[in-house]
Amino acid sequence: MKKTLIIGLLVVFVLISGCTSTTTVTPASTTPGPTTPAQTSTEQQVNIKDFNFVPATAEVPVGTTVTWINDDNVPHTVTSVSGSFDSGSIDAGKTYSYKFNQAGTFEYSCTIHPTMPRGKVIVR
């Protein structure tokens, strides 16, 4: 009986040891990989919401196209104070885009709602 118990325990031990696995952990490389230069965005979005331009000021590089999206339920305009661009009436849910090809500061307003805060695009 003692011999049978020892043989049974040995069989169980062999079976259990065969079910385990060894995992080798390799540390992550500390050498940095190649990097990609940051891309300069050529698009900027401004939302018209609750009678505000969001963001109120956008800073962009020359050549950027700014798109205004009318998220209000009434029409608005995007009209440059200097007269360099004018969207005309932008209905609710519609957009207007303008490409800024020269550096400068461009203030704009909504001519339908003159009490609405102005927006500004700074082109560098």
N, C-alpha and C positions, 0 to 999 in steps of 0.2 A: 504494500500500500504506500509506503514512504517513497519507494522508487517511482511509482506511477505519479505521485504528486510532484516529485522533482522534475520528471520528464514533462509533465503538463505545464509546470511553471516555465521551464526552458522554452517550450513551444510558444507560449504566450509572450515571453520576453522577445523572442526572435520576430514574431509577428508584429509586435508593437514597435520594435526598433526599425523594422522595414517600412513602417508607415510614416516615419518622420522624414523631414526634408532639411537640407542645408541651404541657407540663403547667404549669398555673399553680397555685402554692401560695398559698392564702389563710390567713393566720394566724388562729388560734382567737381568738374574742372574749375580751377580758379583763373584760368586764362580767359580773358574776355574775347568774345567772338567778334566778327566784323560788325561794324555799325553802319547804319544808313543815315545820311544827313537828314535832318528834319525838313519836311516838305512845307513850303510856304503856301498857305491856303489862298486860292484865288476866288473864293466865294464867301460871302458873308450874308447871313440872314438877319433881318430885323422884323419883328412882329409888331403889328398894330393891334393893341388889345386894351380894352377899357379906356379908350381915348388917350393912349400913351404909346410912344415908340419904345420898343424893348429889344435891345439895349438903347438907351437914350443917346449914347456916344459909341460909335464903332471905330476902332483904329485898324486900318488895313494897308497893305502894300499897294503901290501903283499897279494897275492892271487888274484889280479885284472887281468882280461883279457883285454888287449888293442887290439882294432881292428882298423887297418888302412884301410881307404877307398880311393881308387884311383879315385878322381874326375877330374883328368886331362884327356886329350885325347891321352896321350902317356903312355907307360909302365914305371913303377918305381920299385925300390926295397926298402925294409926296412932292412938294414943290420947293425947289432950291430958293433960298432968299436972294441969291445973286442972279437967278434966272437961268442957270446952266442946265437944269433938268426940271421936268414937270411931268408927272405921271398922268395928269387928268384924273377923272374920277375912277377910283378902284373899288369895285363892288365887294360886298362881303364874300370872303372865301377866295378872292382873286389875288393876283400878284402883280408886281411891277419890278423890273430889273433895270439897273443902270451900271455901266462899266466906267470906273474911275481911271482915266489914263494919265492923269497928272497929279502931282503932289499938291496938297493944300488942305484947308479946313472948309468943309461945306455944310452950312447950316440949312435945315429944311423945316417946313411946317406943313400943316394941313390947312389949305385955304377954305375948305368947307367949314372947319371948326377952328377959327382963329384963336380961341382961348386954350386950345390944346397945347401942351408943352412942346417946344421945338426939339428936333433931333439934330444930331451932328455926325458927320463922317470925317475922320481925320485920315488923310491919305499920306503915307510916308514913302 
